[in-house]
Amino acid sequence: PELPDLLFTWGVALYRSGRVLEAKEKISAALAQDPDRLDINLALAQVHTSLGELDQAIAIHERVLVSAKSLRPRQPT
C-alpha cells in the first residue's frame, strides 16, 4: 500500500480508539501527501469536529464542496 493509505488507516484506528490528537497528526500527514482524496479530507473534518475545531472542519467541508469534481475516492489496490 501507498504511504497515504497507511497513514490514513493508522489515523482512523487511532480515532476509533479515542486517541483523537494522534489521529489528527496521522490523517493530516496522509492529506499532505494526497490532498485530493475525498475520504482523507472528510476524516480530517470529522477529527476537527471531535476536537471542537469547527472552523477547520467547516473549511474542509467547503473545500470539498468547491472541489467536488476534482476530489476522488480511494482507488482500490
Salt bridges, closest charged atoms under 4 A:
ASP5 OD1 - ARG37 NH1 2.75
ASP5 OD1 - ARG74 NE 3.39
GLU22 OE2 - ARG19 NE 2.78
GLU25 OE2 - LYS26 NZ 3.41
ASP34 OD2 - ARG37 NH1 3.80
ASP34 OD1 - ARG72 NH2 2.81
ASP39 OD1 - ARG37 NE 2.81
GLU53 OE2 - LYS24 NZ 3.11
GLU53 OE1 - HIS48 ND1 2.58
